[in-house]
């Protein structure tokens, strides 16, 4: 079985000094390895090739055979690490909370334990005939969210 800790250290060594960050490593049955990385600027094929070569230099296929896939975290995949939140500051995101609420809004701030989203909310000002939509900041703890992902809008 592939040592996941050694694999994570190998990937961290490969991306050291770059703007890439590790999102996830999965070692599935049959030694199917999936490595996901991301960056504020995006991930190019050359970066994936460099990481692949580094992994292949440490893990000998003659000793233990494996299948390796190195790529970027998908655009519609849920956020897994703080770096993905930081990358998307200023972008619209979609949140599903653990209590079942589904919200959309603009990510404005990222902290160590939580993040802030401006959520469009209907508010009826005093004396007004109709409600207006205002962007109200709402703070979410990472642990209170089931999924958070980039919201794609085709308008």
Phi and psi in radians as a Rosetta constraint file:
Dihedral C 1 N 2 CA 2 C 2 CIRCULARHARMONIC -1.204 0.35
Dihedral N 2 CA 2 C 2 N 3 CIRCULARHARMONIC 2.328 0.35
Dihedral C 2 N 3 CA 3 C 3 CIRCULARHARMONIC -1.339 0.35
Dihedral N 3 CA 3 C 3 N 4 CIRCULARHARMONIC 1.899 0.35
Dihedral C 3 N 4 CA 4 C 4 CIRCULARHARMONIC -1.158 0.35
Dihedral N 4 CA 4 C 4 N 5 CIRCULARHARMONIC -0.609 0.35
Dihedral C 4 N 5 CA 5 C 5 CIRCULARHARMONIC -1.171 0.35
Dihedral N 5 CA 5 C 5 N 6 CIRCULARHARMONIC -0.750 0.35
Dihedral C 5 N 6 CA 6 C 6 CIRCULARHARMONIC -1.129 0.35
Dihedral N 6 CA 6 C 6 N 7 CIRCULARHARMONIC -0.662 0.35
Dihedral C 6 N 7 CA 7 C 7 CIRCULARHARMONIC -1.098 0.35
Dihedral N 7 CA 7 C 7 N 8 CIRCULARHARMONIC -0.780 0.35
Dihedral C 7 N 8 CA 8 C 8 CIRCULARHARMONIC -1.101 0.35
Dihedral N 8 CA 8 C 8 N 9 CIRCULARHARMONIC -0.738 0.35
Dihedral C 8 N 9 CA 9 C 9 CIRCULARHARMONIC -1.119 0.35
Dihedral N 9 CA 9 C 9 N 10 CIRCULARHARMONIC -0.691 0.35
Dihedral C 9 N 10 CA 10 C 10 CIRCULARHARMONIC -1.097 0.35
Dihedral N 10 CA 10 C 10 N 11 CIRCULARHARMONIC -0.764 0.35
Dihedral C 10 N 11 CA 11 C 11 CIRCULARHARMONIC -1.152 0.35
Dihedral N 11 CA 11 C 11 N 12 CIRCULARHARMONIC -0.763 0.35
Dihedral C 11 N 12 CA 12 C 12 CIRCULARHARMONIC -1.030 0.35
Dihedral N 12 CA 12 C 12 N 13 CIRCULARHARMONIC -0.714 0.35
Dihedral C 12 N 13 CA 13 C 13 CIRCULARHARMONIC -1.110 0.35
Dihedral N 13 CA 13 C 13 N 14 CIRCULARHARMONIC -0.673 0.35
Dihedral C 13 N 14 CA 14 C 14 CIRCULARHARMONIC -1.189 0.35
Dihedral N 14 CA 14 C 14 N 15 CIRCULARHARMONIC -0.563 0.35
Dihedral C 14 N 15 CA 15 C 15 CIRCULARHARMONIC -1.724 0.35
Dihedral N 15 CA 15 C 15 N 16 CIRCULARHARMONIC -0.015 0.35
Dihedral C 15 N 16 CA 16 C 16 CIRCULARHARMONIC -1.053 0.35
Dihedral N 16 CA 16 C 16 N 17 CIRCULARHARMONIC 2.344 0.35
Dihedral C 16 N 17 CA 17 C 17 CIRCULARHARMONIC 1.488 0.35
Dihedral N 17 CA 17 C 17 N 18 CIRCULARHARMONIC 0.028 0.35
Dihedral C 17 N 18 CA 18 C 18 CIRCULARHARMONIC -1.949 0.35
Dihedral N 18 CA 18 C 18 N 19 CIRCULARHARMONIC 3.089 0.35
Dihedral C 18 N 19 CA 19 C 19 CIRCULARHARMONIC -1.613 0.35
Dihedral N 19 CA 19 C 19 N 20 CIRCULARHARMONIC 0.190 0.35
Dihedral C 19 N 20 CA 20 C 20 CIRCULARHARMONIC -1.393 0.35
Dihedral N 20 CA 20 C 20 N 21 CIRCULARHARMONIC 2.655 0.35
Dihedral C 20 N 21 CA 21 C 21 CIRCULARHARMONIC -2.388 0.35
Dihedral N 21 CA 21 C 21 N 22 CIRCULARHARMONIC 2.632 0.35
Dihedral C 21 N 22 CA 22 C 22 CIRCULARHARMONIC -1.381 0.35
Dihedral N 22 CA 22 C 22 N 23 CIRCULARHARMONIC 2.253 0.35
Dihedral C 22 N 23 CA 23 C 23 CIRCULARHARMONIC -1.707 0.35
Dihedral N 23 CA 23 C 23 N 24 CIRCULARHARMONIC -0.880 0.35
Dihedral C 23 N 24 CA 24 C 24 CIRCULARHARMONIC -2.813 0.35
Dihedral N 24 CA 24 C 24 N 25 CIRCULARHARMONIC 2.623 0.35
Dihedral C 24 N 25 CA 25 C 25 CIRCULARHARMONIC -2.271 0.35
Dihedral N 25 CA 25 C 25 N 26 CIRCULARHARMONIC 2.252 0.35
Dihedral C 25 N 26 CA 26 C 26 CIRCULARHARMONIC -2.194 0.35
Dihedral N 26 CA 26 C 26 N 27 CIRCULARHARMONIC 2.305 0.35
Dihedral C 26 N 27 CA 27 C 27 CIRCULARHARMONIC -2.036 0.35
Dihedral N 27 CA 27 C 27 N 28 CIRCULARHARMONIC 1.869 0.35
Dihedral C 27 N 28 CA 28 C 28 CIRCULARHARMONIC -1.682 0.35
Dihedral N 28 CA 28 C 28 N 29 CIRCULARHARMONIC 2.898 0.35
Dihedral C 28 N 29 CA 29 C 29 CIRCULARHARMONIC -0.916 0.35
Dihedral N 29 CA 29 C 29 N 30 CIRCULARHARMONIC 2.520 0.35
Dihedral C 29 N 30 CA 30 C 30 CIRCULARHARMONIC 1.454 0.35
Dihedral N 30 CA 30 C 30 N 31 CIRCULARHARMONIC 0.277 0.35
Dihedral C 30 N 31 CA 31 C 31 CIRCULARHARMONIC 0.960 0.35
Dihedral N 31 CA 31 C 31 N 32 CIRCULARHARMONIC 0.765 0.35
Dihedral C 31 N 32 CA 32 C 32 CIRCULARHARMONIC -1.550 0.35
Dihedral N 32 CA 32 C 32 N 33 CIRCULARHARMONIC 1.907 0.35
Dihedral C 32 N 33 CA 33 C 33 CIRCULARHARMONIC -1.770 0.35
Dihedral N 33 CA 33 C 33 N 34 CIRCULARHARMONIC 2.258 0.35
Dihedral C 33 N 34 CA 34 C 34 CIRCULARHARMONIC -2.160 0.35
Dihedral N 34 CA 34 C 34 N 35 CIRCULARHARMONIC 2.115 0.35
Dihedral C 34 N 35 CA 35 C 35 CIRCULARHARMONIC -2.011 0.35
Dihedral N 35 CA 35 C 35 N 36 CIRCULARHARMONIC 2.186 0.35
Dihedral C 35 N 36 CA 36 C 36 CIRCULARHARMONIC -1.990 0.35
Dihedral N 36 CA 36 C 36 N 37 CIRCULARHARMONIC 2.234 0.35
Dihedral C 36 N 37 CA 37 C 37 CIRCULARHARMONIC -2.191 0.35
Dihedral N 37 CA 37 C 37 N 38 CIRCULARHARMONIC 2.868 0.35
Dihedral C 37 N 38 CA 38 C 38 CIRCULARHARMONIC -2.625 0.35
Dihedral N 38 CA 38 C 38 N 39 CIRCULARHARMONIC 2.988 0.35
Dihedral C 38 N 39 CA 39 C 39 CIRCULARHARMONIC -2.790 0.35
Dihedral N 39 CA 39 C 39 N 40 CIRCULARHARMONIC 2.718 0.35
Dihedral C 39 N 40 CA 40 C 40 CIRCULARHARMONIC -1.075 0.35
Dihedral N 40 CA 40 C 40 N 41 CIRCULARHARMONIC -0.614 0.35
Dihedral C 40 N 41 CA 41 C 41 CIRCULARHARMONIC -1.576 0.35
Dihedral N 41 CA 41 C 41 N 42 CIRCULARHARMONIC -0.027 0.35
Dihedral C 41 N 42 CA 42 C 42 CIRCULARHARMONIC 1.670 0.35
Dihedral N 42 CA 42 C 42 N 43 CIRCULARHARMONIC 2.975 0.35
Dihedral C 42 N 43 CA 43 C 43 CIRCULARHARMONIC -2.033 0.35
Dihedral N 43 CA 43 C 43 N 44 CIRCULARHARMONIC 2.208 0.35
Dihedral C 43 N 44 CA 44 C 44 CIRCULARHARMONIC -1.764 0.35
Dihedral N 44 CA 44 C 44 N 45 CIRCULARHARMONIC 2.921 0.35
Dihedral C 44 N 45 CA 45 C 45 CIRCULARHARMONIC -1.119 0.35
Dihedral N 45 CA 45 C 45 N 46 CIRCULARHARMONIC -0.594 0.35
Dihedral C 45 N 46 CA 46 C 46 CIRCULARHARMONIC -1.101 0.35
Dihedral N 46 CA 46 C 46 N 47 CIRCULARHARMONIC -0.647 0.35
Dihedral C 46 N 47 CA 47 C 47 CIRCULARHARMONIC -1.147 0.35
Dihedral N 47 CA 47 C 47 N 48 CIRCULARHARMONIC -0.739 0.35
Dihedral C 47 N 48 CA 48 C 48 CIRCULARHARMONIC -1.104 0.35
Dihedral N 48 CA 48 C 48 N 49 CIRCULARHARMONIC -0.710 0.35
Dihedral C 48 N 49 CA 49 C 49 CIRCULARHARMONIC -1.129 0.35
Dihedral N 49 CA 49 C 49 N 50 CIRCULARHARMONIC -0.735 0.35
Dihedral C 49 N 50 CA 50 C 50 CIRCULARHARMONIC -1.092 0.35
Dihedral N 50 CA 50 C 50 N 51 CIRCULARHARMONIC -0.740 0.35
Dihedral C 50 N 51 CA 51 C 51 CIRCULARHARMONIC -1.149 0.35
Dihedral N 51 CA 51 C 51 N 52 CIRCULARHARMONIC -0.744 0.35
Dihedral C 51 N 52 CA 52 C 52 CIRCULARHARMONIC -1.028 0.35
Dihedral N 52 CA 52 C 52 N 53 CIRCULARHARMONIC -0.813 0.35
Dihedral C 52 N 53 CA 53 C 53 CIRCULARHARMONIC -1.101 0.35
Dihedral N 53 CA 53 C 53 N 54 CIRCULARHARMONIC -0.684 0.35
Dihedral C 53 N 54 CA 54 C 54 CIRCULARHARMONIC -1.103 0.35
Dihedral N 54 CA 54 C 54 N 55 CIRCULARHARMONIC -0.776 0.35
Dihedral C 54 N 55 CA 55 C 55 CIRCULARHARMONIC -1.098 0.35
Dihedral N 55 CA 55 C 55 N 56 CIRCULARHARMONIC -0.781 0.35
Dihedral C 55 N 56 CA 56 C 56 CIRCULARHARMONIC -1.155 0.35
Dihedral N 56 CA 56 C 56 N 57 CIRCULARHARMONIC -0.443 0.35
Dihedral C 56 N 57 CA 57 C 57 CIRCULARHARMONIC -1.318 0.35
Dihedral N 57 CA 57 C 57 N 58 CIRCULARHARMONIC -0.429 0.35
Dihedral C 57 N 58 CA 58 C 58 CIRCULARHARMONIC -1.646 0.35
Dihedral N 58 CA 58 C 58 N 59 CIRCULARHARMONIC -0.685 0.35
Dihedral C 58 N 59 CA 59 C 59 CIRCULARHARMONIC -1.817 0.35
Dihedral N 59 CA 59 C 59 N 60 CIRCULARHARMONIC 1.937 0.35
Dihedral C 59 N 60 CA 60 C 60 CIRCULARHARMONIC -1.414 0.35
Dihedral N 60 CA 60 C 60 N 61 CIRCULARHARMONIC 2.122 0.35
Dihedral C 60 N 61 CA 61 C 61 CIRCULARHARMONIC -1.180 0.35
Dihedral N 61 CA 61 C 61 N 62 CIRCULARHARMONIC -0.395 0.35
Dihedral C 61 N 62 CA 62 C 62 CIRCULARHARMONIC -1.266 0.35
Dihedral N 62 CA 62 C 62 N 63 CIRCULARHARMONIC -0.517 0.35
Dihedral C 62 N 63 CA 63 C 63 CIRCULARHARMONIC -1.379 0.35
Dihedral N 63 CA 63 C 63 N 64 CIRCULARHARMONIC -0.833 0.35
Dihedral C 63 N 64 CA 64 C 64 CIRCULARHARMONIC -2.552 0.35
Dihedral N 64 CA 64 C 64 N 65 CIRCULARHARMONIC 2.032 0.35
Dihedral C 64 N 65 CA 65 C 65 CIRCULARHARMONIC -1.308 0.35
Dihedral N 65 CA 65 C 65 N 66 CIRCULARHARMONIC 2.563 0.35
Dihedral C 65 N 66 CA 66 C 66 CIRCULARHARMONIC -2.669 0.35
Dihedral N 66 CA 66 C 66 N 67 CIRCULARHARMONIC 2.803 0.35
Dihedral C 66 N 67 CA 67 C 67 CIRCULARHARMONIC -1.906 0.35
Dihedral N 67 CA 67 C 67 N 68 CIRCULARHARMONIC 2.326 0.35
Dihedral C 67 N 68 CA 68 C 68 CIRCULARHARMONIC -2.187 0.35
Dihedral N 68 CA 68 C 68 N 69 CIRCULARHARMONIC 2.301 0.35
Dihedral C 68 N 69 CA 69 C 69 CIRCULARHARMONIC -2.296 0.35
Dihedral N 69 CA 69 C 69 N 70 CIRCULARHARMONIC 2.076 0.35
Dihedral C 69 N 70 CA 70 C 70 CIRCULARHARMONIC -2.066 0.35
Dihedral N 70 CA 70 C 70 N 71 CIRCULARHARMONIC 2.211 0.35
Dihedral C 70 N 71 CA 71 C 71 CIRCULARHARMONIC -2.808 0.35
Dihedral N 71 CA 71 C 71 N 72 CIRCULARHARMONIC -3.110 0.35
Dihedral C 71 N 72 CA 72 C 72 CIRCULARHARMONIC -1.506 0.35
Dihedral N 72 CA 72 C 72 N 73 CIRCULARHARMONIC 2.735 0.35
Dihedral C 72 N 73 CA 73 C 73 CIRCULARHARMONIC -1.150 0.35
Dihedral N 73 CA 73 C 73 N 74 CIRCULARHARMONIC 2.390 0.35
Dihedral C 73 N 74 CA 74 C 74 CIRCULARHARMONIC -1.097 0.35
Dihedral N 74 CA 74 C 74 N 75 CIRCULARHARMONIC 2.615 0.35
Dihedral C 74 N 75 CA 75 C 75 CIRCULARHARMONIC -1.058 0.35
Dihedral N 75 CA 75 C 75 N 76 CIRCULARHARMONIC -0.639 0.35
Dihedral C 75 N 76 CA 76 C 76 CIRCULARHARMONIC -1.721 0.35
Dihedral N 76 CA 76 C 76 N 77 CIRCULARHARMONIC 0.055 0.35
Dihedral C 76 N 77 CA 77 C 77 CIRCULARHARMONIC -1.291 0.35
Dihedral N 77 CA 77 C 77 N 78 CIRCULARHARMONIC 2.558 0.35
Dihedral C 77 N 78 CA 78 C 78 CIRCULARHARMONIC -1.079 0.35
Dihedral N 78 CA 78 C 78 N 79 CIRCULARHARMONIC 2.601 0.35
Dihedral C 78 N 79 CA 79 C 79 CIRCULARHARMONIC -1.188 0.35
Dihedral N 79 CA 79 C 79 N 80 CIRCULARHARMONIC 2.426 0.35
Dihedral C 79 N 80 CA 80 C 80 CIRCULARHARMONIC -2.073 0.35
Dihedral N 80 CA 80 C 80 N 81 CIRCULARHARMONIC -0.484 0.35
Dihedral C 80 N 81 CA 81 C 81 CIRCULARHARMONIC -2.283 0.35
Dihedral N 81 CA 81 C 81 N 82 CIRCULARHARMONIC 2.797 0.35
Dihedral C 81 N 82 CA 82 C 82 CIRCULARHARMONIC -1.012 0.35
Dihedral N 82 CA 82 C 82 N 83 CIRCULARHARMONIC -0.614 0.35
Dihedral C 82 N 83 CA 83 C 83 CIRCULARHARMONIC -1.013 0.35
Dihedral N 83 CA 83 C 83 N 84 CIRCULARHARMONIC -0.588 0.35
Dihedral C 83 N 84 CA 84 C 84 CIRCULARHARMONIC -1.202 0.35
Dihedral N 84 CA 84 C 84 N 85 CIRCULARHARMONIC -0.627 0.35
Dihedral C 84 N 85 CA 85 C 85 CIRCULARHARMONIC -1.153 0.35
Dihedral N 85 CA 85 C 85 N 86 CIRCULARHARMONIC -0.816 0.35
Dihedral C 85 N 86 CA 86 C 86 CIRCULARHARMONIC -1.057 0.35
Dihedral N 86 CA 86 C 86 N 87 CIRCULARHARMONIC -0.678 0.35
Dihedral C 86 N 87 CA 87 C 87 CIRCULARHARMONIC -1.072 0.35
Dihedral N 87 CA 87 C 87 N 88 CIRCULARHARMONIC -0.556 0.35
Dihedral C 87 N 88 CA 88 C 88 CIRCULARHARMONIC -1.761 0.35
Dihedral N 88 CA 88 C 88 N 89 CIRCULARHARMONIC 0.266 0.35
Dihedral C 88 N 89 CA 89 C 89 CIRCULARHARMONIC -1.066 0.35
Dihedral N 89 CA 89 C 89 N 90 CIRCULARHARMONIC 2.265 0.35
Dihedral C 89 N 90 CA 90 C 90 CIRCULARHARMONIC 1.630 0.35
Dihedral N 90 CA 90 C 90 N 91 CIRCULARHARMONIC -0.150 0.35
Dihedral C 90 N 91 CA 91 C 91 CIRCULARHARMONIC -1.731 0.35
Dihedral N 91 CA 91 C 91 N 92 CIRCULARHARMONIC 2.779 0.35
Dihedral C 91 N 92 CA 92 C 92 CIRCULARHARMONIC -1.383 0.35
Dihedral N 92 CA 92 C 92 N 93 CIRCULARHARMONIC 2.367 0.35
Dihedral C 92 N 93 CA 93 C 93 CIRCULARHARMONIC -2.253 0.35
Dihedral N 93 CA 93 C 93 N 94 CIRCULARHARMONIC 2.871 0.35
Dihedral C 93 N 94 CA 94 C 94 CIRCULARHARMONIC -2.113 0.35
Dihedral N 94 CA 94 C 94 N 95 CIRCULARHARMONIC 2.303 0.35
Dihedral C 94 N 95 CA 95 C 95 CIRCULARHARMONIC -2.135 0.35
Dihedral N 95 CA 95 C 95 N 96 CIRCULARHARMONIC 2.365 0.35
Dihedral C 95 N 96 CA 96 C 96 CIRCULARHARMONIC -2.075 0.35
Dihedral N 96 CA 96 C 96 N 97 CIRCULARHARMONIC 2.030 0.35
Dihedral C 96 N 97 CA 97 C 97 CIRCULARHARMONIC -1.444 0.35
Dihedral N 97 CA 97 C 97 N 98 CIRCULARHARMONIC 2.873 0.35
Dihedral C 97 N 98 CA 98 C 98 CIRCULARHARMONIC -1.145 0.35
Dihedral N 98 CA 98 C 98 N 99 CIRCULARHARMONIC -0.405 0.35
Dihedral C 98 N 99 CA 99 C 99 CIRCULARHARMONIC -1.576 0.35
Dihedral N 99 CA 99 C 99 N 100 CIRCULARHARMONIC 0.154 0.35
Dihedral C 99 N 100 CA 100 C 100 CIRCULARHARMONIC 1.662 0.35
Dihedral N 100 CA 100 C 100 N 101 CIRCULARHARMONIC -0.015 0.35
Dihedral C 100 N 101 CA 101 C 101 CIRCULARHARMONIC -1.308 0.35
Dihedral N 101 CA 101 C 101 N 102 CIRCULARHARMONIC 2.502 0.35
Dihedral C 101 N 102 CA 102 C 102 CIRCULARHARMONIC -2.070 0.35
Dihedral N 102 CA 102 C 102 N 103 CIRCULARHARMONIC 2.093 0.35
Dihedral C 102 N 103 CA 103 C 103 CIRCULARHARMONIC -2.250 0.35
Dihedral N 103 CA 103 C 103 N 104 CIRCULARHARMONIC 2.684 0.35
Dihedral C 103 N 104 CA 104 C 104 CIRCULARHARMONIC -2.262 0.35
Dihedral N 104 CA 104 C 104 N 105 CIRCULARHARMONIC 2.561 0.35
Dihedral C 104 N 105 CA 105 C 105 CIRCULARHARMONIC -3.105 0.35
Dihedral N 105 CA 105 C 105 N 106 CIRCULARHARMONIC -3.086 0.35
Dihedral C 105 N 106 CA 106 C 106 CIRCULARHARMONIC -1.722 0.35
Dihedral N 106 CA 106 C 106 N 107 CIRCULARHARMONIC 2.187 0.35
Dihedral C 106 N 107 CA 107 C 107 CIRCULARHARMONIC -1.255 0.35
Dihedral N 107 CA 107 C 107 N 108 CIRCULARHARMONIC 2.145 0.35
Dihedral C 107 N 108 CA 108 C 108 CIRCULARHARMONIC -2.059 0.35
Dihedral N 108 CA 108 C 108 N 109 CIRCULARHARMONIC -0.372 0.35
Dihedral C 108 N 109 CA 109 C 109 CIRCULARHARMONIC -2.689 0.35
Dihedral N 109 CA 109 C 109 N 110 CIRCULARHARMONIC 2.517 0.35
Dihedral C 109 N 110 CA 110 C 110 CIRCULARHARMONIC -2.261 0.35
Dihedral N 110 CA 110 C 110 N 111 CIRCULARHARMONIC 2.240 0.35
Dihedral C 110 N 111 CA 111 C 111 CIRCULARHARMONIC -2.069 0.35
Dihedral N 111 CA 111 C 111 N 112 CIRCULARHARMONIC -3.026 0.35
Dihedral C 111 N 112 CA 112 C 112 CIRCULARHARMONIC -1.261 0.35
Dihedral N 112 CA 112 C 112 N 113 CIRCULARHARMONIC -0.633 0.35
Dihedral C 112 N 113 CA 113 C 113 CIRCULARHARMONIC -1.960 0.35
Dihedral N 113 CA 113 C 113 N 114 CIRCULARHARMONIC -0.253 0.35
Dihedral C 113 N 114 CA 114 C 114 CIRCULARHARMONIC -2.668 0.35
Dihedral N 114 CA 114 C 114 N 115 CIRCULARHARMONIC 3.074 0.35
Dihedral C 114 N 115 CA 115 C 115 CIRCULARHARMONIC -2.487 0.35
Dihedral N 115 CA 115 C 115 N 116 CIRCULARHARMONIC 2.764 0.35
Dihedral C 115 N 116 CA 116 C 116 CIRCULARHARMONIC -2.041 0.35
Dihedral N 116 CA 116 C 116 N 117 CIRCULARHARMONIC 2.327 0.35
Dihedral C 116 N 117 CA 117 C 117 CIRCULARHARMONIC -2.194 0.35
Dihedral N 117 CA 117 C 117 N 118 CIRCULARHARMONIC 2.331 0.35
Dihedral C 117 N 118 CA 118 C 118 CIRCULARHARMONIC -1.485 0.35
Dihedral N 118 CA 118 C 118 N 119 CIRCULARHARMONIC 2.000 0.35
Dihedral C 118 N 119 CA 119 C 119 CIRCULARHARMONIC -1.826 0.35
Dihedral N 119 CA 119 C 119 N 120 CIRCULARHARMONIC 2.236 0.35
Dihedral C 119 N 120 CA 120 C 120 CIRCULARHARMONIC -1.169 0.35
Dihedral N 120 CA 120 C 120 N 121 CIRCULARHARMONIC 2.187 0.35
Dihedral C 120 N 121 CA 121 C 121 CIRCULARHARMONIC -2.320 0.35
Dihedral N 121 CA 121 C 121 N 122 CIRCULARHARMONIC 2.372 0.35
Dihedral C 121 N 122 CA 122 C 122 CIRCULARHARMONIC -1.368 0.35
Dihedral N 122 CA 122 C 122 N 123 CIRCULARHARMONIC 2.190 0.35
Dihedral C 122 N 123 CA 123 C 123 CIRCULARHARMONIC -2.294 0.35
Dihedral N 123 CA 123 C 123 N 124 CIRCULARHARMONIC 2.330 0.35
Dihedral C 123 N 124 CA 124 C 124 CIRCULARHARMONIC -1.758 0.35
Dihedral N 124 CA 124 C 124 N 125 CIRCULARHARMONIC 1.843 0.35
Dihedral C 124 N 125 CA 125 C 125 CIRCULARHARMONIC -1.113 0.35
Dihedral N 125 CA 125 C 125 N 126 CIRCULARHARMONIC 2.634 0.35
Dihedral C 125 N 126 CA 126 C 126 CIRCULARHARMONIC -1.068 0.35
Dihedral N 126 CA 126 C 126 N 127 CIRCULARHARMONIC 2.233 0.35
Dihedral C 126 N 127 CA 127 C 127 CIRCULARHARMONIC 1.498 0.35
Dihedral N 127 CA 127 C 127 N 128 CIRCULARHARMONIC -0.093 0.35
Dihedral C 127 N 128 CA 128 C 128 CIRCULARHARMONIC -1.506 0.35
Dihedral N 128 CA 128 C 128 N 129 CIRCULARHARMONIC 2.625 0.35
Dihedral C 128 N 129 CA 129 C 129 CIRCULARHARMONIC -1.425 0.35
Dihedral N 129 CA 129 C 129 N 130 CIRCULARHARMONIC -0.588 0.35
Dihedral C 129 N 130 CA 130 C 130 CIRCULARHARMONIC -2.188 0.35
Dihedral N 130 CA 130 C 130 N 131 CIRCULARHARMONIC 2.633 0.35
Dihedral C 130 N 131 CA 131 C 131 CIRCULARHARMONIC -1.273 0.35
Dihedral N 131 CA 131 C 131 N 132 CIRCULARHARMONIC 2.681 0.35
Dihedral C 131 N 132 CA 132 C 132 CIRCULARHARMONIC -2.058 0.35
Dihedral N 132 CA 132 C 132 N 133 CIRCULARHARMONIC 2.729 0.35
Dihedral C 132 N 133 CA 133 C 133 CIRCULARHARMONIC -1.679 0.35
Dihedral N 133 CA 133 C 133 N 134 CIRCULARHARMONIC 2.157 0.35
Dihedral C 133 N 134 CA 134 C 134 CIRCULARHARMONIC -2.107 0.35
Dihedral N 134 CA 134 C 134 N 135 CIRCULARHARMONIC 2.604 0.35
Dihedral C 134 N 135 CA 135 C 135 CIRCULARHARMONIC -1.525 0.35
Dihedral N 135 CA 135 C 135 N 136 CIRCULARHARMONIC 1.905 0.35
Dihedral C 135 N 136 CA 136 C 136 CIRCULARHARMONIC -1.823 0.35
Dihedral N 136 CA 136 C 136 N 137 CIRCULARHARMONIC 2.167 0.35
Dihedral C 136 N 137 CA 137 C 137 CIRCULARHARMONIC -1.221 0.35
Dihedral N 137 CA 137 C 137 N 138 CIRCULARHARMONIC 2.366 0.35
Dihedral C 137 N 138 CA 138 C 138 CIRCULARHARMONIC -2.319 0.35
Dihedral N 138 CA 138 C 138 N 139 CIRCULARHARMONIC 2.325 0.35
Dihedral C 138 N 139 CA 139 C 139 CIRCULARHARMONIC -1.719 0.35
Dihedral N 139 CA 139 C 139 N 140 CIRCULARHARMONIC 2.356 0.35
Dihedral C 139 N 140 CA 140 C 140 CIRCULARHARMONIC -2.188 0.35
Dihedral N 140 CA 140 C 140 N 141 CIRCULARHARMONIC 2.354 0.35
Dihedral C 140 N 141 CA 141 C 141 CIRCULARHARMONIC -1.402 0.35
Dihedral N 141 CA 141 C 141 N 142 CIRCULARHARMONIC 2.515 0.35
Dihedral C 141 N 142 CA 142 C 142 CIRCULARHARMONIC -0.985 0.35
Dihedral N 142 CA 142 C 142 N 143 CIRCULARHARMONIC -0.652 0.35
Dihedral C 142 N 143 CA 143 C 143 CIRCULARHARMONIC -1.265 0.35
Dihedral N 143 CA 143 C 143 N 144 CIRCULARHARMONIC -0.302 0.35
Dihedral C 143 N 144 CA 144 C 144 CIRCULARHARMONIC -1.490 0.35
Dihedral N 144 CA 144 C 144 N 145 CIRCULARHARMONIC -0.040 0.35
Dihedral C 144 N 145 CA 145 C 145 CIRCULARHARMONIC -1.938 0.35
Dihedral N 145 CA 145 C 145 N 146 CIRCULARHARMONIC 2.293 0.35
Dihedral C 145 N 146 CA 146 C 146 CIRCULARHARMONIC -1.324 0.35
Dihedral N 146 CA 146 C 146 N 147 CIRCULARHARMONIC -0.893 0.35
Dihedral C 146 N 147 CA 147 C 147 CIRCULARHARMONIC -2.476 0.35
Dihedral N 147 CA 147 C 147 N 148 CIRCULARHARMONIC 2.549 0.35
Dihedral C 147 N 148 CA 148 C 148 CIRCULARHARMONIC -2.353 0.35
Dihedral N 148 CA 148 C 148 N 149 CIRCULARHARMONIC 2.264 0.35
Dihedral C 148 N 149 CA 149 C 149 CIRCULARHARMONIC -2.580 0.35
Dihedral N 149 CA 149 C 149 N 150 CIRCULARHARMONIC 2.801 0.35
Dihedral C 149 N 150 CA 150 C 150 CIRCULARHARMONIC -1.120 0.35
Dihedral N 150 CA 150 C 150 N 151 CIRCULARHARMONIC 2.368 0.35
Dihedral C 150 N 151 CA 151 C 151 CIRCULARHARMONIC -1.691 0.35
Dihedral N 151 CA 151 C 151 N 152 CIRCULARHARMONIC 2.111 0.35
Dihedral C 151 N 152 CA 152 C 152 CIRCULARHARMONIC -1.629 0.35
Dihedral N 152 CA 152 C 152 N 153 CIRCULARHARMONIC 2.200 0.35
Dihedral C 152 N 153 CA 153 C 153 CIRCULARHARMONIC -2.096 0.35
Dihedral N 153 CA 153 C 153 N 154 CIRCULARHARMONIC 2.119 0.35
Dihedral C 153 N 154 CA 154 C 154 CIRCULARHARMONIC -1.653 0.35
Dihedral N 154 CA 154 C 154 N 155 CIRCULARHARMONIC 0.349 0.35
